[in-house]
Amino acid sequence: MPTRRSSDSSAGDLLFETAVDQFEAAADLIELDDPLRRVLRAPKNEIIVSFPVEMDDGELRMFRGYRVQHNDILGPFKGGLRFSPEVELGEVKALSMWMTWKTSLANVPFGGAKGGLAIDPRSMSTAELERAVRRFTHALGSNIGPEYDIPAPDVGSNSQAMVWMMDTYQHTRGTIDRQNVKRVVTGKTIETGGSLGRDKATGQGMAFVLAHHYDQINQDLRGRTAAIQGFGNVGEHAARAMARMGVTMTHVADHTGATMHPNGIDPEALWRHTSEAGGVAGFAGGTDIDVEDFFAADVDILVPAAIENQITEDRAPNVRASVVLEGANGPTSTEGEHILIDRGIEILPDVLANAGGVVVSYFEWLQNKMSNRWQLSQVDDELRRYLWEAADAVEYEKKHLACSRREAAYAVALRRIATVYEQRGIWP
């Protein structure tokens, strides 16, 4: 049954209700026992911390941070940290739940978590941001750890923030143990223990999942056109990876606006423009268009790779793409998804499509644990293998259960989690 939505619910609360609705639909499909539903419906831990940070002008400002640990039956909690002034508890709860399904579906030995810091990193100096990240790490204390809860970059954060977190955490350990805890975070710079291929992992993984889909339907991916929303780390690397597979990006949108060119937009040229201008608006290699026209673009593939709730019941009827490749978490509302499915539009859901980031985070964690470093070719080969195996499992469940691809992805994840609970039991 869909969760009853209160008229005064926040956007984050509504997002969590959507996550629960999706879980319940899949749980119904596989007839998941009620006791386990109660365990999985709510996070295991919800952590809220407040702390002061000294700004460059000497002012002390209070900031709030969140870490929600949803489930760890398959392994340590794992999930990103987003930096945004709009971060709230409900949003982080939803994202942590999605991470549990994502790690299970990808078959990596992690659980699900997510975190957030309510700041606007673009309005802060580098020194202010460093102090905020280090204070946040210190405030979290023993709520994170290399075998307990392992943060990673997300919207608004980056590899430098992860390095500050790692360094701060290391300095809370004894001298002998400091070199043994680099894996407390993933998504670090290469020089400080990061993995080759981690920066492009989510976008590269999206391209692998897209290629798997076209392989399944016996159609050629080469020559297809795409519209990509969001041209940060995920969207940019997805564009590059898809271009190598013969896909032409004709439309791009982000928080500054949207642009298009019927003959294609060069990802490298657009990246240079956004690095200087701060967004896609005004790109000389395209024509600025309305954002609503972007969602109605006449392309083969629509890639929402920005933020949640972008393909809504208002926009879904106008989508002309035949495939939606979800790069962001929760970019399609429940109502919007029903409309897309009724119209025969294929949805490659976020828990599968953007799982490349957590898969390569697992590789980074393993490399740190073994004091080893993989070659980029090994990272890419293993990433493709993990995602194709996950996509194969989803397609099997989709046919077996006669359900949507998202429900099938959840079914795969929930069956694995249920099996482990059944074998381990609840103690005491």
VOGU-3710 file (C-alpha; in Angstrom, 3 decimals, decimal comma):
1> mptrrssdss> 0,000/0,000/0,000  1,367/3,470/-0,838  2,381/5,581/2,116  -0,168/8,224/3,043  1,348/11,608/2,291  0,727/14,475/4,655  0,115/17,886/3,125  2,707/19,407/5,452  5,433/16,836/4,740  8,806/18,253/3,714
11> agdllfetav> 10,422/17,382/0,400  12,787/15,041/2,250  9,919/13,308/4,041  8,113/12,824/0,726  11,263/11,357/-0,783  11,518/8,869/2,072  7,854/7,957/1,626  8,595/7,276/-2,051  11,509/5,039/-1,067  9,265/3,119/1,342
21> dqfeaaadli> 6,536/2,775/-1,324  9,068/1,286/-3,728  10,296/-1,110/-1,051  6,774/-2,234/-0,158  5,880/-2,886/-3,797  8,898/-5,159/-4,230  8,328/-6,804/-0,846  4,779/-7,647/-1,936  6,087/-9,205/-5,147  8,424/-11,617/-3,377
31> elddplrrvl> 6,058/-12,075/-0,406  8,627/-10,849/2,109  7,769/-11,757/5,687  6,264/-8,996/7,823  8,947/-9,169/10,569  11,723/-8,546/8,046  9,695/-5,751/6,462  9,631/-4,029/9,839  13,411/-4,335/10,091  14,059/-2,971/6,597
41> rapkneiivs> 11,394/-0,262/6,548  13,325/2,032/8,922  17,019/2,922/9,316  19,056/1,232/12,016  20,655/4,493/13,195  19,925/8,183/12,585  22,765/10,477/13,669  22,468/14,278/13,797  25,415/16,416/14,880  25,783/20,183/15,336
51> fpvemddgel> 29,149/21,898/15,600  30,764/25,352/15,366  33,100/26,435/12,576  35,243/29,562/12,588  34,823/31,489/9,342  37,584/33,502/7,695  36,278/36,740/9,216  36,402/35,280/12,723  32,653/34,650/13,014  31,584/31,370/14,616
61> rmfrgyrvqh> 28,791/29,656/12,692  26,875/26,550/13,684  26,407/23,782/11,118  24,343/20,604/11,151  25,320/17,251/9,702  23,573/13,917/9,250  24,597/10,282/8,953  21,849/7,707/8,516  22,845/4,040/8,698  20,068/1,986/7,179
71> ndilgpfkgg> 21,273/-1,615/7,273  24,538/-3,548/7,680  23,536/-7,208/7,427  25,690/-7,668/4,296  28,696/-5,680/5,506  29,843/-2,245/6,736  27,518/0,703/6,164  28,414/2,422/2,882  27,222/5,616/1,272  28,081/9,104/0,160
81> lrfspevelg> 28,074/12,485/1,892  26,313/15,333/0,120  27,023/18,989/0,855  23,988/21,189/0,253  22,056/23,811/2,215  18,869/21,845/1,395  20,035/18,614/3,043  17,489/17,291/5,541  16,917/14,105/7,505  14,122/12,660/5,352
91> evkalsmwmt> 16,212/12,970/2,199  19,195/11,250/3,821  16,961/8,449/5,129  15,669/7,776/1,616  19,143/7,790/0,128  20,442/5,424/2,823  17,646/2,948/2,074  18,414/3,079/-1,650  22,072/2,396/-0,852  21,117/-0,824/0,941
101> wktslanvpf> 19,341/-2,099/-2,155  22,129/-0,854/-4,429  24,971/-2,631/-2,614  22,949/-5,824/-2,381  22,004/-5,705/-6,066  25,620/-5,063/-7,069  26,643/-8,000/-4,856  29,329/-6,099/-2,952  29,753/-6,857/0,779  28,444/-3,537/2,081
111> ggakgglaid> 25,290/-2,253/3,701  23,570/1,054/3,102  24,121/4,500/4,609  24,091/8,138/3,543  25,126/11,430/5,024  24,787/15,121/4,509  26,229/18,417/5,642  23,920/21,422/5,460  26,337/23,879/3,852  26,724/25,640/0,523
121> prsmstaele> 30,289/24,715/-0,487  30,254/27,221/-3,360  29,830/30,110/-0,909  32,743/29,055/1,316  36,465/29,530/0,945  38,666/26,438/0,733  39,869/27,040/4,288  36,316/27,380/5,626  35,225/24,229/3,840  38,183/22,295/5,198
131> ravrrfthal> 37,402/23,376/8,759  33,746/22,403/8,315  34,597/18,953/6,924  37,152/18,266/9,638  34,764/19,367/12,401  32,013/17,231/10,913  34,342/14,224/10,842  35,351/14,813/14,441  31,714/15,201/15,481  30,832/11,865/13,861
141> gsnigpeydi> 33,622/10,252/15,867  33,271/6,481/16,174  30,076/6,513/14,098  32,326/5,941/11,073  35,173/3,483/10,654  36,950/1,366/8,001  35,062/-1,787/9,003  31,917/-0,058/10,266  30,737/2,891/8,130  32,612/4,139/5,068
151> papdvgsnsq> 31,619/7,535/3,578  32,278/8,619/-0,017  31,730/11,725/-2,168  28,241/12,700/-3,300  26,520/15,840/-4,572  28,547/18,900/-3,555  31,493/16,969/-2,104  34,607/15,632/-3,810  37,858/13,717/-3,432  39,527/16,564/-1,515
161> amvwmmdtyq> 36,777/16,462/1,111  37,361/12,721/1,473  41,084/13,313/1,997  40,317/15,802/4,784  37,971/13,273/6,380  40,540/10,495/6,158  43,306/12,659/7,591  41,112/13,849/10,467  40,026/10,292/11,273  43,622/9,044/11,085
171> htrgtidrqn> 44,697/11,574/13,682  42,134/10,201/16,146  43,814/6,773/15,942  46,955/5,593/17,667  50,226/6,100/15,818  50,623/2,412/15,011  47,174/2,129/13,437  47,107/5,304/11,346  48,251/3,740/8,078  45,690/0,966/8,509
181> vkrvvtgkti> 42,585/3,140/8,292  42,869/4,813/4,878  39,802/2,851/3,805  37,622/4,788/6,286  36,478/6,728/3,197  36,532/6,006/-0,509  36,651/8,390/-3,435  39,995/9,793/-2,301  42,595/11,309/-4,612  44,888/8,788/-6,313
191> etggslgrdk> 47,882/10,127/-4,400  46,292/9,458/-1,002  45,011/5,960/-1,696  42,174/6,401/-4,157  41,473/3,988/-6,981  42,110/4,575/-10,640  38,747/4,917/-12,357  36,863/6,047/-9,254  36,216/9,557/-10,591  34,462/8,209/-13,678
201> atgqgmafvl> 32,968/5,095/-12,053  29,314/6,167/-11,834  29,205/7,558/-15,366  31,184/4,635/-16,780  28,874/2,211/-15,010  25,827/3,940/-16,499  27,260/3,387/-19,965  27,830/-0,307/-19,206  24,224/-0,712/-17,998  22,943/1,089/-21,095
211> ahhydqinqd> 25,032/-1,164/-23,350  23,638/-4,215/-21,557  20,086/-3,029/-22,215  20,657/-2,553/-25,946  22,381/-5,930/-26,074  19,319/-7,512/-24,420  16,920/-6,046/-26,974  19,270/-6,893/-29,868  19,640/-3,304/-31,023  22,751/-1,295/-31,832
221> lrgrtaaiqg> 23,661/1,401/-29,309  25,878/3,179/-31,829  24,106/6,062/-33,544  21,679/6,755/-30,676  21,088/10,260/-29,334  20,934/11,342/-25,698  19,815/14,226/-23,494  21,711/14,499/-20,204  20,512/16,472/-17,187  23,380/17,379/-14,908
231> fgnvgehaar> 26,928/17,890/-16,143  28,897/17,437/-12,955  31,053/14,413/-12,270  28,333/11,868/-13,100  26,847/13,495/-16,193  30,179/14,473/-17,682  31,720/11,018/-17,372  28,513/9,370/-18,577  28,615/11,614/-21,655  32,235/10,709/-22,352
241> amarmgvtmt> 31,680/6,968/-21,846  28,538/6,965/-23,989  30,350/8,919/-26,718  33,011/6,198/-26,850  30,148/3,752/-27,485  28,846/5,831/-30,382  26,070/7,791/-28,609  25,672/11,457/-29,591  24,733/13,926/-26,851  22,423/16,516/-28,404
251> hvadhtgatm> 20,831/18,118/-25,313  22,292/19,029/-21,892  20,752/20,758/-18,880  21,865/21,732/-15,388  20,999/24,247/-12,661  21,910/27,176/-14,936  19,737/26,211/-17,912  19,769/23,951/-20,968  21,443/23,851/-24,366  21,152/21,759/-27,537
261> hpngidpeal> 22,748/21,124/-30,908  21,133/18,721/-33,392  24,505/17,503/-34,661  25,846/16,776/-31,190  27,673/18,485/-28,342  31,319/17,658/-27,666  31,633/16,593/-23,988  35,194/17,951/-23,745  34,236/21,374/-25,109  31,218/21,569/-22,825
271> wrhtseaggv> 33,324/20,549/-19,834  35,775/23,386/-20,554  32,848/25,808/-20,759  31,195/24,655/-17,516  34,534/24,759/-15,688  34,859/28,433/-16,549  31,214/29,576/-16,588  29,852/27,424/-13,774  27,159/25,798/-15,909  25,955/24,873/-19,383
281> agfaggtdid> 24,026/28,096/-20,053  25,631/30,222/-22,746  27,629/27,383/-24,296  28,887/28,593/-27,682  28,586/25,126/-29,193  24,830/24,988/-28,652  21,604/26,954/-28,509  20,034/27,762/-25,143  16,598/26,187/-24,701  13,911/26,039/-22,024
291> vedffaadvd> 14,340/23,305/-19,417  10,886/21,901/-20,187  11,898/21,608/-23,835  14,911/19,642/-22,658  12,719/16,964/-21,033  10,620/16,791/-24,209  13,681/16,429/-26,458  13,338/14,067/-29,432  16,163/11,717/-28,431  16,585/7,983/-27,870
301> ilvpaaienq> 17,933/8,202/-24,308  17,051/10,598/-21,485  19,597/10,686/-18,663  18,475/12,445/-15,451  21,803/12,714/-13,626  21,227/15,717/-11,380  18,865/15,509/-8,392  15,738/13,676/-7,302  12,133/14,161/-8,496  12,857/15,554/-11,965
311> itedrapnvr> 10,612/13,363/-14,113  7,285/14,135/-12,467  3,692/13,435/-13,450  3,732/16,819/-15,229  6,861/16,107/-17,268  6,467/12,370/-17,904  3,738/12,764/-20,583  6,103/14,953/-22,607  9,117/12,610/-22,564  9,898/11,427/-26,105
321> asvvlegang> 12,921/9,226/-25,338  12,442/5,459/-25,492  14,905/4,807/-22,624  15,387/6,638/-19,314  18,802/5,976/-17,760  18,694/7,144/-14,130  22,045/8,609/-13,139  20,715/10,501/-10,115  19,109/8,918/-7,068  15,314/9,024/-7,216
331> ptstegehil> 15,024/11,254/-10,319  11,630/9,801/-11,298  8,605/10,279/-9,060  6,255/7,365/-8,429  3,527/9,015/-10,491  5,973/9,895/-13,251  7,224/6,324/-13,410  3,708/4,931/-13,820  3,148/7,279/-16,754  6,442/6,305/-18,411
341> idrgieilpd> 5,733/2,590/-18,025  2,204/2,971/-19,402  3,720/4,718/-22,419  6,155/1,834/-23,016  9,275/3,803/-22,056  12,044/1,620/-20,619  13,477/2,748/-17,263  16,955/1,634/-16,208  16,553/2,335/-12,468  19,005/4,215/-10,303
351> vlanaggvvv> 19,832/1,281/-7,989  21,252/-0,484/-11,038  22,224/2,321/-13,410  24,326/4,393/-11,005  25,778/1,521/-8,952  29,178/1,919/-10,607  30,265/4,381/-7,931  29,793/2,002/-5,021  31,269/-0,913/-6,960  34,524/0,952/-7,580
361> syfewlqnkm> 34,403/2,252/-4,002  34,490/-1,398/-3,003  37,503/-1,893/-5,261  39,231/1,092/-3,600  38,434/-0,291/-0,144  39,893/-3,678/-1,153  43,036/-2,104/-2,593  43,602/-0,117/0,614  42,998/-3,234/2,695  45,560/-5,212/0,681
371> snrwqlsqvd> 48,014/-2,295/0,249  47,653/-2,836/-3,474  46,769/-0,827/-6,596  44,859/-2,084/-9,610  45,461/-0,965/-13,170  42,671/1,046/-14,795  41,949/-1,777/-17,232  41,362/-4,151/-14,317  39,015/-1,667/-12,635  36,981/-1,205/-15,824
381> delrrylwea> 36,849/-4,925/-16,599  35,691/-5,814/-13,096  33,175/-2,949/-13,042  31,619/-4,160/-16,277  31,464/-7,723/-14,956  29,736/-6,718/-11,708  27,174/-4,530/-13,466  26,390/-6,962/-16,267  25,835/-9,727/-13,708  23,514/-7,408/-11,757
391> adaveyekkh> 21,667/-6,433/-14,938  21,317/-10,102/-15,913  19,763/-10,827/-12,515  17,340/-7,920/-12,899  16,227/-9,037/-16,352  15,621/-12,567/-15,056  13,447/-11,318/-12,181  11,599/-8,915/-14,486  10,522/-11,824/-16,694  9,949/-14,214/-13,779
401> lacsrreaay> 7,786/-11,806/-11,779  6,264/-9,936/-14,754  7,025/-6,628/-13,068  8,785/-3,337/-13,718  12,555/-3,247/-13,934  12,795/-1,235/-10,706  10,679/-3,781/-8,853  12,851/-6,533/-10,300  16,025/-4,786/-9,107  14,549/-4,468/-5,623
411> avalrriatv> 13,478/-8,120/-5,717  17,047/-9,236/-6,431  18,386/-7,080/-3,606  15,715/-8,084/-1,095  16,061/-11,801/-1,790  19,795/-11,630/-1,010  19,204/-9,698/2,192  16,364/-12,008/3,258  18,554/-15,067/2,713  21,266/-13,694/4,996
421> yeqrgiwp> 18,729/-12,817/7,708  17,262/-16,293/7,464  20,672/-17,922/7,810  21,928/-15,628/10,604  18,700/-15,170/12,492  17,954/-12,414/14,993  20,043/-12,542/18,178  19,415/-12,599/21,085
//
